[in-house]
Structure formats: structure tokens, C-alpha cells
Amino acid sequence: MDAATEAQQIRVNFTTNLPDLQLPEGKSQLLVPGDIKRYGLSRVLNSESMLNTDSPIPLDFLVNGTYLRTSLEDYLKENGLSFETTVTLQYVKSLMPPMYQASFEHDDWITDIDVLSAMSRAGLWTGDSLRQGQNRILSASYDGLLRIWNGSGRVVATSPSASNGGHSAAVKAAKFMSSSQLASAGMDRTVRVWKYNETDEFSGEIKPTLELFGHTASVESLDVHTPSKRILSASKDGAVGLWTTSKSSAPEAPASLLPGAGTNVSKKRKIAAAAPQRGALSMMQLHNSPVSGAIFHPDDATVAYSASEDHTIKTIDLTTASVVSTLTTAHPLLSLASLPGMSTPLLAAGTSARHITLVDPRASATTTSVMTLRGHRNFVSSICASPNDNYSLVSGSHDGTCRIWDLRSVRSGTKAEGGGSVSEAVYVIERESQKGKKKRADVPGAGCKVFAAVWDKHWGIVSGGEDKQVQINKGNDLLLAKE
């Protein structure tokens, strides 16, 4: 080896927290070429003399908590380090790049998305009753309709119109409760429960089974817990509603909120209702601004969390309908999700300030914010945890993108960012509908705001929004994506 080549060698120390991917003793330090990048390092570790795995495992490398996205030589130069420096590289399993799969054209803006598959929440609740291959997408729309799609992009079923028992205004939220039951809510201030039945792979029927009244403004978000037959709702009226899907257990609907109340057609409307009309088990007036999200605790359906434009996240005891704790953040909150796989239970809240704040909801937590995820250029409207691991999530934003975040990659925030721990997106998913179109630089996301994004083992990342497209992106083998 000549002197010029020798000068380009960099000593690295490999380390990992993965118990199943430990290097043999004495193999953790190597001399590698200075121009090597992530792909080359991954190949080195996947060689027979190193990890010796049955098949290659895509790996990423963290340096001081940040992903290595350049060559080692460039990293040393950018950080003013000598080539004699030993660089410690923590290797982790890679997140798969979300390659575009398909788009399904919709008739109007898509406000919410949910999925059904064997490993989705509703699929697990359905259990053995889920028919093999019955993978479906549920979309809610500004046209007041629900649609269920199959994998070919065909609409299998559409909910009835307002005149036949459907929503009378835009639907803002929709969830699968099981393969045969749906829940939805929207700007008509109602929460609705539906029975879903498929006659074959290409056709089905959505029938109203329950109309729930209690909110006095648009219902913006829903969560469901099928085993307990419970639904949570978040509304612009500042209230969080708790409902049951059991007709016999549900209270009477408030007469003043029924359609036609106070007019001489009230009685007629009640008689002609397409489904029984009921009220809430509890209507909790918790916030003094619109509630943007309400979710069940991932392991305890007697506990819930709510997020509001009043800057607060509240922990709720549903048994007593009381607030256990309140966390106050710096900005209005527009979306909420739990990260159930974390060793410490965390909540992720999307803000009007274009970032995501991770908080520890436990009353004993000493700080409000655990980490801030920065990168979006407009409101963060939707968040969903990864189904594949306990360290990644996807978010949808009014900037017209979905972004994938890896919580293993952390840096210290700058003074302008307010300090603390900061993470940046690993991948950015653009809207396929906007490719080739001129973008308005002054309005991020103009014409293609993303309102909803979910992440599922079978489907991948499914999103929808202002471009009237259900878009599907799914991870492929990162080792094929050479730099």
C-alpha cells in the first residue's frame, strides 16, 4: 500500500445496541477508505468475516447521534477533525426508503385515511374473522362520503348520501373498528357507526347503525377501541366525547341537538332517522379552544389523551371523566399520536409552528418536551407511529409532504431552535400528483396539503389530502439504493 493510499485510510470503531447483530470479538475496529459512504460500510459489515448473516441486512450509521450521509472523509473535514481521528460508528437497521407504489383518484379532498390488514389494529381485533386477502383502505372526504378501496384502487363500497342516512357535511375522521364495523365523524357535529358487509371481493355495502349526538361544533378527530365498544371524539367545541357502539347502553340523544329540533319537522325527522339516535356516555368540556386530537392509551382503554389549539395535552381518566394531568406546550397543537413501543410511553403532537413535539405524559415527568422533530414547512396535520419498530413515525403536513422520522438520530438544538434534543426527517415523501407542476414558493403545500397519513405493515404509508389522491408508498430494500 503506497503512502497516498495509506493517507486516505480512516480508523473506525463499530458499535451497536442490537443484541442479534454483535460483531465477533476483535472485529469492531477497522481501517476503511476515506471515501467510503453508508452503502460501502453496510457491505463491509455484511461480509462473511464480519456479521456473517444469512442474507444482507441494510444498515445505517450514526456519528454522535446523527446519520452519516456523506463520506467519512467529508465528515472529518466538515467537523474540523484530523484523519488520525478514530470515528465511532453506531450501526442500526435501516429504515426502508418509501418508494411510490400507486395513487387512487378521489372525487374530493381526502380528510382522513385508515387501513385494514391482518396486522392493523382493526385487523387484530377482528382476528380469525378477517378473510384472507381482505386488505382495505378507508377514506373520508369533504363530499360527506366514506369510501372503501381494494388493493387495485377500486372502490368496493361508498357510504349513503345525507338523504339516505349519511353525513350531511364533510367527514373529518373515519376508522375501521373491525372488518365489519366503521366509525366516522365530521362537520355535521355527529359521530356515526356503520355496518360494513362485502358480498364479494369487488362490492360491499356500508349501512348506518347508530347516529351519536352531543357535540355542538365540527368533530375533527376520532379514536376507537373495539374490545370495549368505545369511541373517543375531539371537537372544535372544546369537548372530548366518549361514546359506546352498544345501542342498549347508550344514553338518549339530547333533543335539542337532533336534526330539526325546535321546528315542526322534528318529530318527522326522528321517525325517519336511518339509524337509532343516541347520546354520549360522557361529554367532557376540557379545553377552551378546539380539540384537535383524542386518543386511547395504547394499553389501557380507561385512560385517554387529548390535544388542543389551547397549547395543552391532557391525560384523562375515562372512568371518572376527570383530568389527571395537563402539559402546556409553546404552540397550538393540531394532531396527536402515541408511540406505544417506546420504553417510556411518549406522545407525539403536531403543531402550528411546523414541528412535532414529543412529550412524556406521566405526571412525574420533569420536562414537558423530550424531543423536537423539525423539517416541515407548514402545519403538521397527521402523525402515525411505525408498525415495524419503536423508533420511527410518519407525519403529514400542509406543506404537501409526508416525512419519516427516526428517533435514534438526535442532535442538540441550536440557540435559535430553543436548544433541547432535535431530530430531522430521514425521508421526505412528495405528492406524485404535483410532480412536474410549478410550486408556489410563498405557500408551502399550496394545492396539495396532506391531511392524513397512516403506516401499516401490509400497505406501507397511505396518505391523502387536497390533491384528491390516495397515495401509497412502501419501503424497498435499501441495499438496492446505492449512493
Residue pairs with C-beta under 8 A, 6 or more apart in sequence:
7 83
8 33
8 34
8 35
8 73
8 83
9 31
9 32
9 33
9 34
10 31
10 32
10 33
10 34
10 72
10 73
10 76
10 83
10 85
10 87
11 29
11 30
11 31
11 84
11 85
11 86
11 87
12 29
12 30
12 31
12 32
12 41
12 72
12 86
12 87
12 88
12 89
13 28
13 29
13 86
13 87
13 88
13 89
14 23
14 27
14 28
14 29
14 30
14 45
14 89
14 91
15 28
15 88
15 89
15 90
15 91
16 22
16 23
16 90
16 91
16 92
17 90
17 92
18 91
18 92
18 93
21 51
21 53
21 57
21 91
21 93
23 45
23 50
23 51
24 50
27 49
27 50
29 86
30 44
32 40
32 41
32 44
32 72
33 40
34 71
34 72
34 73
34 76
34 83
35 71
35 72
35 73
36 44
36 71
36 72
37 68
37 70
37 71
37 72
37 483
38 59
38 60
38 61
38 67
38 68
38 69
38 483
39 479
39 481
39 482
39 483
41 59
41 61
41 68
41 89
41 91
42 56
42 58
42 59
42 60
42 61
42 91
42 94
42 479
43 56
44 50
45 51
45 59
45 91
46 53
46 56
46 57
46 59
51 57
56 479
57 93
58 93
58 94
58 96
58 477
58 478
58 479
59 91
59 92
59 93
59 94
60 67
60 68
60 91
60 92
60 93
60 94
60 95
61 67
61 68
61 89
61 90
61 91
61 92
62 68
62 89
62 90
62 91
62 92
62 408
62 409
63 75
63 87
63 88
63 89
63 90
64 411
65 409
65 410
65 411
66 409
66 410
66 411
67 406
67 409
67 426
68 75
68 89
70 78
72 87
73 83
75 81
75 87
76 82
76 83
76 85
76 87
92 408
93 389
94 478
95 392
95 404
95 406
95 426
95 427
95 475
95 478
96 474
96 475
96 476
96 477
96 478
97 427
97 475
97 476
97 478
97 481
98 402
98 404
98 427
98 429
98 460
98 461
98 473
98 474
98 475
99 473
99 474
99 475
99 476
100 432
100 471
100 472
100 473
101 460
101 472
101 473
101 474
102 153
102 471
102 472
103 153
103 432
103 433
103 469
103 470
103 471
103 472
104 137
104 149
104 153
104 469
104 470
105 468
105 469
106 139
106 141
106 147
106 464
106 468
106 469
106 470
107 141
107 143
107 145
107 468
108 141
108 142
108 143
108 468
109 141
109 142
109 451
109 465
109 466
109 468
110 139
110 140
110 141
110 451
110 452
110 464
110 465
110 468
110 469
110 470
111 140
111 141
111 142
111 170
111 171
111 172
111 173
111 186
111 451
111 452
111 464
112 139
112 140
112 171
112 172
112 173
112 174
112 451
112 452
112 464
113 137
113 138
113 139
113 140
113 452
113 453
113 454
113 462
113 463
113 464
113 470
114 122
114 137
114 138
114 174
114 175
114 176
114 454
115 135
115 136
115 137
115 138
115 176
115 454
115 456
115 458
115 459
115 462
116 122
116 123
116 126
116 130
116 134
116 135
116 136
116 137
116 138
116 176
116 179
117 123
117 135
117 456
117 457
117 458
117 459
118 124
118 130
118 135
118 458
119 387
119 456
119 457
119 458
120 176
120 387
120 456
120 457
120 458
121 176
122 175
122 176
122 177
122 178
122 179
122 224
122 226
123 130
123 179
125 177
125 178
125 226
125 227
126 178
126 179
126 180
129 178
129 179
129 180
130 179
131 179
133 201
134 179
134 198
135 150
135 151
135 458
135 459
136 148
136 149
136 150
136 156
136 176
136 179
137 148
137 149
137 459
137 462
137 470
138 146
138 147
138 148
138 149
138 174
138 175
138 176
138 182
139 146
139 147
139 148
139 149
139 174
139 464
139 470
140 146
140 171
140 172
140 173
140 174
140 184
140 186
140 452
141 147
141 170
141 171
142 170
142 171
143 170
144 161
144 162
144 166
144 167
144 168
144 169
144 170
144 171
144 186
144 188
145 158
145 159
145 161
145 166
145 167
145 171
146 158
146 159
146 171
146 174
146 182
146 184
146 194
146 206
147 155
147 157
147 158
147 159
148 155
148 156
148 157
148 158
148 196
148 204
148 206
149 155
149 156
149 470
150 156
150 201
150 202
153 470
154 202
156 198
156 201
156 202
156 203
156 204
157 196
157 198
157 203
157 204
157 205
157 206
158 206
159 166
159 167
159 184
159 194
159 206
159 208
160 166
160 206
160 207
160 208
160 274
162 168
164 274
165 208
165 211
165 273
165 274
165 275
166 208
167 184
167 186
167 188
167 190
167 192
168 188
168 259
169 186
169 187
169 188
169 218
170 186
170 187
171 184
171 185
171 186
171 187
172 185
172 186
172 187
172 218
172 219
172 220
172 221
173 184
173 185
173 186
173 219
173 220
173 221
173 222
173 233
174 182
174 183
174 184
174 185
174 222
175 182
175 183
175 184
175 222
175 223
175 224
176 182
176 224
177 183
177 193
177 224
177 226
177 245
178 226
179 196
180 195
180 196
180 197
181 193
181 194
181 195
181 196
181 226
181 245
182 193
182 194
182 196
182 206
183 191
183 192
183 193
183 194
183 222
183 224
183 231
183 245
184 191
184 192
184 194
184 222
185 191
185 192
185 219
185 220
185 221
185 222
185 233
186 218
186 219
187 218
187 219
189 213
189 215
189 216
189 217
189 218
189 219
189 235
189 257
190 211
190 212
190 213
190 215
190 219
191 212
191 214
191 215
191 219
191 222
191 231
191 233
191 241
191 243
192 208
192 210
192 211
192 212
192 275
193 208
193 209
193 210
193 212
193 231
193 245
193 275
194 206
194 207
194 208
194 209
195 206
195 207
195 209
196 204
196 205
196 206
196 207
197 204
197 205
197 207
198 204
198 205
199 205
208 274
208 275
209 247
209 275
209 276
210 245
210 247
210 250
210 275
210 276
210 278
211 253
211 273
211 274
211 275
211 276
211 277
211 278
212 231
212 241
212 243
212 250
212 253
212 277
212 278
212 279
212 280
213 253
213 254
213 257
213 258
213 277
213 278
213 279
214 239
214 241
214 243
214 253
214 254
214 257
214 279
214 280
214 283
215 233
215 235
215 237
215 239
215 241
215 283
216 235
216 237
216 239
216 257
217 235
217 236
217 237
217 290
218 235
218 236
219 233
219 234
219 235
219 236
219 241
220 234
220 235
220 236
220 290
220 291
220 292
220 293
221 233
221 234
221 291
221 292
221 293
221 294
221 335
221 336
222 231
222 232
222 233
222 234
222 294
223 231
223 232
223 294
223 295
223 296
223 304
224 230
224 231
224 232
224 296
225 231
225 232
225 296
225 301
227 301
228 301
229 244
229 245
229 246
229 249
230 242
230 243
230 244
230 245
230 281
230 296
230 301
230 318
231 241
231 242
231 243
231 244
231 245
232 240
232 241
232 242
232 243
232 294
232 295
232 296
232 304
233 240
233 241
233 243
233 294
234 240
234 291
234 292
234 293
234 294
234 306
234 307
235 241
235 290
235 291
236 290
236 291
237 290
238 285
238 286
238 287
238 288
238 289
238 290
238 291
238 308
238 310
239 283
239 284
239 285
239 286
239 287
239 291
240 284
240 286
240 287
240 291
240 294
240 304
240 306
240 316
241 280
241 282
241 283
241 284
242 280
242 281
242 282
242 283
242 284
242 304
242 318
242 321
243 250
243 278
243 280
243 281
244 250
244 281
247 276
247 278
249 281
250 278
250 279
250 281
251 278
251 279
251 280
251 281
252 278
252 279
253 277
253 278
253 279
254 279
255 261
255 266
256 262
258 266
258 269
258 270
258 277
259 266
259 269
260 266
260 268
260 269
260 270
270 277
282 318
282 321
284 316
284 321
286 306
286 308
286 314
286 316
286 323
287 306
287 308
287 309
287 310
287 312
287 314
288 310
289 308
289 309
289 310
289 332
290 308
290 309
291 306
291 307
291 308
291 309
292 307
292 308
292 309
292 333
292 334
292 335
292 336
293 305
293 306
293 307
293 333
293 334
293 335
293 336
293 337
293 349
294 304
294 305
294 306
294 307
294 336
295 304
295 305
295 306
295 336
295 337
295 338
296 303
296 304
297 303
297 304
297 305
297 338
297 345
298 338
298 340
298 345
299 340
301 318
302 317
302 318
302 319
303 315
303 316
303 317
303 318
303 324
304 315
304 316
304 318
305 313
305 314
305 315
305 316
305 336
305 338
305 347
305 361
306 313
306 314
306 316
306 336
307 313
307 333
307 334
307 335
307 336
307 347
307 349
308 314
308 332
308 333
309 332
309 333
309 334
309 352
310 332
311 328
311 329
311 330
311 331
311 332
311 333
312 326
312 327
312 328
312 329
312 333
313 326
313 327
313 329
313 333
313 336
313 347
313 349
313 359
313 361
314 323
314 324
314 325
314 326
314 327
315 323
315 324
315 325
315 326
315 361
315 363
316 322
316 323
316 324
317 323
317 324
324 363
325 361
325 362
325 363
327 359
327 361
327 365
327 368
328 368
329 349
329 351
329 357
329 359
329 368
329 369
330 353
331 351
331 352
331 353
331 357
332 351
332 352
333 349
333 350
333 351
333 352
334 350
334 351
334 352
334 379
334 380
334 381
335 349
335 350
335 380
335 381
335 382
335 383
335 395
336 347
336 348
336 349
336 350
336 383
337 347
337 348
337 383
337 384
337 385
337 393
338 345
338 346
338 347
338 348
338 385
339 345
339 346
339 347
339 348
339 358
339 385
339 390
339 393
340 385
340 390
341 385
341 389
341 390
341 391
342 390
342 391
343 390
344 360
344 362
344 370
345 360
345 361
345 362
346 358
346 359
346 360
346 361
346 370
347 358
347 359
347 360
347 361
348 356
348 357
348 358
348 373
348 383
348 385
348 393
349 356
349 357
349 358
349 359
349 383
350 356
350 379
350 380
350 381
350 382
350 383
350 395
350 397
351 357
351 379
351 380
352 379
354 374
354 376
354 377
354 378
354 379
354 380
354 397
354 399
355 372
355 373
355 374
355 375
355 376
355 380
356 372
356 373
356 376
356 380
356 383
356 395
356 405
357 369
357 371
357 372
357 373
358 369
358 370
358 371
358 372
358 373
358 407
359 365
359 368
359 369
359 370
360 367
360 370
369 420
370 421
371 407
371 410
371 420
371 421
371 422
371 423
372 413
372 417
372 418
372 420
372 421
372 422
372 423
373 395
373 405
373 422
373 423
373 424
373 425
374 417
374 422
374 423
374 424
375 403
375 424
375 425
375 428
376 395
376 397
376 399
376 401
376 403
377 397
377 399
377 444
377 445
378 397
378 398
378 399
378 400
378 444
378 445
378 449
379 397
379 398
380 395
380 396
380 397
381 396
381 397
381 398
381 449
381 450
381 451
381 452
382 395
382 396
382 397
382 450
382 451
382 452
382 453
382 463
383 393
383 394
383 395
383 396
383 453
384 393
384 394
384 395
384 453
384 454
384 455
385 392
385 393
385 455
386 392
386 393
386 394
386 455
387 455
387 456
387 457
388 457
391 406
391 407
391 408
392 404
392 405
392 406
392 407
392 426
393 404
393 405
393 407
393 455
394 402
394 403
394 404
394 405
394 453
394 454
394 455
394 461
395 402
395 403
395 405
395 453
396 402
396 450
396 451
396 452
396 453
396 463
396 465
397 403
397 445
397 449
397 450
398 444
398 445
398 449
398 450
399 444
399 445
399 449
399 450
400 430
400 431
400 434
400 444
400 445
400 446
400 447
400 448
400 449
400 450
400 465
401 428
401 429
401 430
401 431
401 445
401 450
402 428
402 429
402 450
402 453
402 461
402 463
402 473
403 425
403 427
403 428
403 429
404 425
404 426
404 427
404 428
404 429
404 461
405 423
405 424
405 425
405 426
406 423
406 426
407 423
409 423
409 424
409 426
410 421
410 422
410 423
411 421
411 422
411 423
411 424
412 419
412 420
412 421
412 422
413 419
413 420
413 421
413 422
429 461
429 463
429 471
429 473
431 448
431 450
431 465
431 467
431 469
431 471
432 469
432 471
433 448
433 467
433 468
433 469
433 471
434 447
434 448
434 467
437 447
439 446
440 446
440 447
445 466
447 466
447 467
448 465
448 466
448 467
449 465
449 466
450 463
450 464
450 465
450 466
451 464
451 465
451 466
452 463
452 464
452 465
453 461
453 462
453 463
454 461
454 462
454 463
455 461
456 462
459 472
459 474
460 472
460 473
460 474
460 475
461 472
461 473
461 474
462 470
462 471
462 472
463 470
463 471
463 473
464 470
464 471
